[in-house]
Amino acid sequence: MKTIYKDSRFRMILSANILSSIGSGITMIAIPWLLVTTPKGNTLFGVVTLLSTVISFLLTPFIGTIIDKVSRKKVLMLGELVSFIVVGFFAIIGFLGNGYSTWHYITLFFIAGLYYSFFYPAIFAFNQELFDQDDFKTLNGAMEIQGQLSSMIAGALASIILSKWAFQWILLVDALTYLAAFILLTKISYQKSNREKGNSGFFLNMSQGYTYIKKKPALFLFLIASFMPFIGVMLSNYLFPVYMTQVLKTDSSSYSLQSMVYGIGAIVAGFIIPLLTNKLGNKKTLLITVSCYTLFISLIIWIKLLPIFLIFTLLLAFGNAGTRVARNTFMMNQIPNNIIGRVDSIFRGLGLGIRIILLTLFTYFSSSNHVSFGFIILSSILLLSTIVLFITSRLLSNKEHMMVPLKRSVHFK
């Protein structure tokens, strides 16, 4: 543990992520609230979220292949630089006194969605490539703490500044954090590993993730089932603002507070889960965290009081963040680095496909003031996923699915 914290590359990555996460976090708290509080905003936000998800879904296979073929450091740097330019441009629009309309918010929401579509799989593969296998548990725990601490700070700041700052000032802060993250990434010592041999076609490269995972059906189902809490979070990012306005009758400061409480729960998970995986292993830890998330997302529709809602948010955060730490460590230990971008893109693509279908339903429910139906559907899917997780966990314990030492690369004929 001490070794990785002394590694300057690790500190640079954490610092860059903290800066960009705080800036983008404040903006992404502001934009949904600005959209939801406009006339027919619930439906509009649902449609915008759906379209953004469709775009991410279509790009996912290409993103996975790019991450495996191109320098991951360059992918991350380009994302920060483009975000700085675009967000900075919109900040200038505000400072010129032109004001903002709905299409400005929608465009920024799409840009943020595109940024996240590249950032998360790229940083995941980059970390696996950069650090040793013995560091993966500590690494993923620290990344979760960093990410959620940033979200908590963003939530706290947003609760203060949303009603006091003009939107262009929020965008300016966001743009500057992207620039700072870009500068920090340039300082990371990195040489792209020789991940691929030969010059296979782009679409052949894209299919190799599927070729690899189809030979491991139990592993495939296990990873899909353990991915469901993350899908739940993506969907609840839409459901929670609507639920808080329709059912709990809260204001923007309460929405910001909810984001901060979520961050606290996830930070706790970042500290505890690496210790838990050392004792129980990744599979048993995943069973605990997925069950935790499923339980509290199923109960939350009965909550009508904000304090209890916030307690449940804390426990949901622990379940989801704990799942992510254990799952990322599990994948890093199982999937070779030269193909992890493409394998990861399969699960992200399937997750986005499920999200598209459910968002279509949830947008309809929220427009007819039946947002609780969305939670019922989500909890049913998570319950099924928990059952699948228990079954495949047993299968993975059989001899034909025993864990093997990580191979840094796998080659295809």
Stockholm file with secondary structure:
# STOCKHOLM 1.0

chainA/1-413         MKTIYKDSRFRMILSANILSSIGSGITMIAIPWLLVTTPKGNTLFGVVTLLSTVISFLLTPFIGTIIDKVSRKKVLMLGELVSFIVVGFFAIIGFLGNGYSTWHYITLFFIAGLYYSFFYPAIFAFNQELFDQDDFKTLNGAMEIQGQLSSMIAGALASIILSKWAFQWILLVDALTYLAAFILLTKISYQKSNREKGNSGFFLNMSQGYTYIKKKPALFLFLIASFMPFIGVMLSNYLFPVYMTQVLKTDSSSYSLQSMVYGIGAIVAGFIIPLLTNKLGNKKTLLITVSCYTLFISLIIWIKLLPIFLIFTLLLAFGNAGTRVARNTFMMNQIPNNIIGRVDSIFRGLGLGIRIILLTLFTYFSSSNHVSFGFIILSSILLLSTIVLFITSRLLSNKEHMMVPLKRSVHFK
#=GR chainA/1-413 SS CHHHHHCHHHHHHHHHHHHHHHHHHHHHHHHHHHHHTSTTHHHHHHHHHHHHHHHHHHHHHHHHHHHHHSCHHHHHHHHHHHHHHHHHHHHHHHHTTCCCCHHHHHHHHHHHHHHHHHHHHHHHHHHHHHSCGGGHHHHHHHHHHHHHHHHHHHHHHHHHHTTTSCHHHHHHHHHHHHHHHHHHHHTSCCCCCCCCCSCCCHHHHHHHHHHHHTTCHHHHHHHHHHHHHHHHHHHHHHHHHHHHHHTSCCCHHHHHHHHHHHHHHHHHHHHHHHHHHHHHCHHHHHHHHHHHHHHHHHHGGGCCSHHHHHHHHHHHHHHHHHHHHHHHHHHHHHSCTTTHHHHHHHHHHHHHHHHHHHHHHHHHHHHTTCHHHHHHHHHHHHHHHHHHHHHHHHHTTSGGGCCCCCCSCCCCC
#=GC SS_cons         CHHHHHCHHHHHHHHHHHHHHHHHHHHHHHHHHHHHTSTTHHHHHHHHHHHHHHHHHHHHHHHHHHHHHSCHHHHHHHHHHHHHHHHHHHHHHHHTTCCCCHHHHHHHHHHHHHHHHHHHHHHHHHHHHHSCGGGHHHHHHHHHHHHHHHHHHHHHHHHHHTTTSCHHHHHHHHHHHHHHHHHHHHTSCCCCCCCCCSCCCHHHHHHHHHHHHTTCHHHHHHHHHHHHHHHHHHHHHHHHHHHHHHTSCCCHHHHHHHHHHHHHHHHHHHHHHHHHHHHHCHHHHHHHHHHHHHHHHHHGGGCCSHHHHHHHHHHHHHHHHHHHHHHHHHHHHHSCTTTHHHHHHHHHHHHHHHHHHHHHHHHHHHHTTCHHHHHHHHHHHHHHHHHHHHHHHHHTTSGGGCCCCCCSCCCCC
//
